[in-house]
């Protein structure tokens, strides 16, 4: 019920207030597993994409957001679950494997899953080298990858702010990328690197950002 309320009530209200410019939504497959691979400009990106995507999208969320027994904690957990967040632990290799497992479960059930290949939001406005988790997912599930480019969300919710403000936001969905030609090669690091680089290039073409061929270090205490 809460999920329907968000998609049919909160999402349309948010679109009316901030009027995002959404392009290429027709590129998103209407059914079957699909991976949304996006650049990452702001902590609010994970709300913006589900609000404008033509189908529900699941993202990973920090497990502690789903913990606690107070009414506020339970309401937060219910809201995040309705948005499609999947709780996972973070911070070590085992957690990373658990995160990939949770994402694969969403895709194996025919759902849509969102991922930020950069690993953290960009604080310099540039597009940084992607981690290969997106490749591992598409190679393991054969789900197509839809590149997504966000712009303006860093103004919608600037770093350190908790309340969104007026900003011009654009969301571009690219054509799906099919990597079935690499079937059986999921364990190959060079193949995973090649797939990831192709995804990042597609995002780059949509976003027009400057590209940096180096991983973006997560700021101390960053939760995004």
N, C-alpha and C positions, 0 to 999 in steps of 0.2 A: 504493500500500500504506500509506504514512504517513497519507494522507488518511483512509482507512478506519479506521486505528488511532485517529486523533484523534476521528472522529465516533462510533465504536463503543466506544472505550475511555476516552479522556481526557475527552470531553464528558460521558458518563454519570457518570464519577467526580466531575467538577467539580460537576455538578448534585446529586449525592448529598451532597457536602461542604457546599455553600453553600445548597442547597435554594431556588433562586430561585422566586418566585411568577410564573408565566407565564400571561398572560391574552390571549385573542383569537387564539391561534395558528391557529384554524380560519379566520381571515380571510385568511391568506396563500395566494395561488394555488399550487396544487400543481405547476404547470408553466407554461412560458412566461416571458418576461422580466418582471421586477418590480424596483422600486426600493424599498429600505428607507430611509426618511428619518427619522433619529432625533435626539433631543436628545443632548447630549454632556456627561457628568458626570465621567468619569474616563478615564485612559489605558487601562484594562482593558475599556472598553465594546466595543472592536473584537474582543475574545475572547468577551465575554458573549453578544453577539447571535448569532454563529455557533453557539455552544454550545446555545442554546435554540431557535433558529429551526427550523422543520420541514423546511427544505431548505438546501443549501449557500449561503453568502453570500460574495461577494468584496468586499474593501475595498482601497483604495489604501494602499501602504506605501512609506516612503522608500527610494529606490534603494540607499542606502548599507547598508541592512539586508541586502541580497542580495549584497553585495560581500565580498571577502576570500577567502583560500584556506586558512586554517587549518581544522582539523577543527571548531572551535567555530563559525567563520563559516559553514561549509558546513551544519552542523547547524541553525543558526539560519535560514538561507535555506530549507532543506528544510521546517522546521517552519512557517515563515510561508507558504510556498507551499501547504502542505497545508491550512492554515487558510483559504486563499483570497485571500491578499494578492497584489496586483498591483503590481510595482515601478514607481515613477515618480520622476522628478526633481522637486524643488520649489524655489520661490523666485523665479520670474519668469513673465512672461506666456506665453512659449513652453511652460514647464513646465505652466502651467494648461491650455493647449490640449491638451497631450499627455495630461494626466490625464483630461480629458473624453473624449479619443479612446480611451483604455484602458478607461474605464467603458462607453462606447458599444459597444466590441467585446464585452464581457461580455454586455451586453443583447442585441445583435444575434444572439448565439449561443444565446439563450434562457435565459440565466442570471439569477441574482439579484445585485444590486449594492447595497451599503450606503453611505450618504453622510450626513454631518453638515452640514446647511445652515448652521449657525452658523459653521462654518469652524474652530472650535477649541473646546476644552472650556470650560464655564462655571465660573469660579472663585468666582462670587458666588451660585450656585444659581438664577439667573434664566434665563429663556429669552430669547435675544437675536434680533434681526432676522436673517433668513436671506439668504444669498447666492443668486444666481439660477442657480447651476450645476444644481441639482435640476430647475429648470424647463427648462433647455436640454436635459437628458437625456430627460425624459419627453416633451417636444415633438418631439425628434428621433427617438425610438424608438417612441413610443406605448406605452411600458411603463407600467402602472399604478403608482401610488405608495402604498405601505403605510406610514402614519405609525407611528412607534415611540416609546414613552416609557419611559425608564429612570429608576429611582429607587433610591437606596441604593448605587450602584456607587462613589460618591465615598467611602463608608465601607469598601467592599470593598478598594479600593486608593487610599488617600489620597495627595495630592500629596507627592512626595518619597520615597515608600515603594516597595519593589521586590517585597515578598512580600504576597500577598493575606491578609486577615484576616477573621474572621467578621463578617458584616453581613447585614442583611435587604435583599434585592434583589428588585425587582419589574420585570418587563418586560411592557409592554402593546402588543399589535399592534392597530392600528385597521383599519377597513374600507378597502379599496383605493379610491384616488381616480383617477377617469378624466378625462383632459384632452383627449380626442379632439375635443371641440367646438372646440378651438383649432387644428385641423389647418391647416397652411399659414401659420401666424402665428408660427412659432418665432423669426423674426428681429425681432419687435416687442418692444422693451424694456418697454413697459407691460404686455404680455401675460405676459412672463416674470416681471415683478414681481407681477402678480396671481396667477399660478400658485404662486409661491413663498410669498406671503402666505397663500394657502389651505392649503398644506401646513403652514406654521408654526402656523396656527390649529388644525388637526387635532391636531398634536403638543401644543399648549397644552391642548386639551380633555382629552387623555389624561393629561398629566403634572401638571396643576394648578399649574404654576409661575407665578410673576409674570413678565409679559412686559415687555421693554424694547425699544422701537422704535429701536434703534441697534445697529450692529455691535459685537460683542465683540472688542476688540483682543487679538491673540495675545500672550501674555506673552513677554518676551525669553527666547530659548532654548527655547521650548516646542516639543515634537516631536509633539504630538497633533493 
